[in-house]
Every structure is written in C-alpha cells, then in structure tokens.
C-alpha cells in the first residue's frame, strides 16, 4: 500500500524527490503518512480535496484486498 501511494504522489508533484511515505501498523489499521514539498501540497490535495479523496479510495480498495483498514494522512 505504501508503494501505491508513493507512486501516485510522485506522478502528481513537481518535486518527486521530496515525496516521503511512511507506514505504521496499528492493530487492524495501517496509517500511511505522506509528506511532500510545501508547494506540492495543493496538488496532492486537489480542488476541494478531490485528488486526496481519490487516493484514499484506491488505498481503501487495496486495504480490503488485504483484509485490513488504511488511513492516509497528508503532511
């Protein structure tokens, strides 16, 4: 799941070298933290949060296949 978020984020941003994705496992949940350059934060979130919501939807599908829950946090 971490690789999926990293791939999508690097495809969207202007500075793909500054994309950092970390994954923390808690009980039945996986928390994925996405960090991007300050100038690219708007691109990752998108207008009215549509891009972030689309990434979360793809992440949710990937998590269901693994029988877990996933949460995306954008920093």
C-alpha positions in Angstrom: 0.0 0.0 0.0 2.9 2.3 0.7 4.2 1.7 -2.8 0.9 2.6 -4.3 0.6 6.0 -2.5 4.3 6.8 -3.3 3.8 6.0 -7.0 0.7 8.2 -7.2 2.2 11.1 -5.3 5.4 11.1 -7.4 3.3 11.2 -10.5 1.4 14.2 -9.4 4.0 16.5 -7.7 6.6 18.8 -9.3 9.4 17.7 -6.9 9.2 13.8 -6.7 12.5 13.6 -4.8 10.8 15.2 -1.7 8.0 12.7 -1.5 8.3 10.6 1.7 5.8 7.8 2.6 5.9 6.0 5.9 3.6 3.2 7.0 2.6 2.4 10.7 0.8 -0.7 11.6 -1.7 -0.5 14.5 -3.9 -3.5 15.4 -6.2 -3.8 12.4 -5.3 -0.5 10.8 -2.5 0.8 8.7 -1.7 4.5 8.8 0.2 5.9 5.8 1.8 9.3 6.2 2.5 11.2 3.0 4.9 14.1 3.1 5.5 16.4 0.1 7.2 19.7 -0.6 5.1 22.7 0.7 4.5 23.9 -2.9 3.2 20.5 -3.9 0.7 20.0 -1.1 -2.1 21.7 -3.0 -1.5 19.4 -6.0 -1.8 16.3 -3.7 -4.9 17.6 -2.0 -6.6 19.0 -5.2 -9.5 21.2 -5.5 -12.0 20.6 -2.7 -9.9 17.6 -1.8 -10.8 15.5 -4.8 -7.3 14.2 -5.5 -6.8 13.2 -1.9 -10.2 11.5 -1.8 -9.3 9.6 -5.0 -6.0 8.4 -3.5 -7.9 7.4 -0.3 -10.4 5.4 -2.4 -7.6 3.5 -4.2 -6.0 2.9 -0.8 -9.2 1.6 0.6 -9.6 -0.9 -2.2 -6.0 -2.1 -1.7 -6.6 -2.5 2.1 -9.8 -4.5 1.6 -7.9 -7.0 -0.5 -5.5 -7.4 2.4 -8.4 -7.6 4.9 -7.3 -4.5 6.9 -8.2 -0.8 7.1 -6.0 2.0 5.8 -5.8 5.7 6.7 -4.0 8.3 4.7 -2.6 11.4 6.4 -1.1 14.1 4.3 1.6 16.3 5.9 
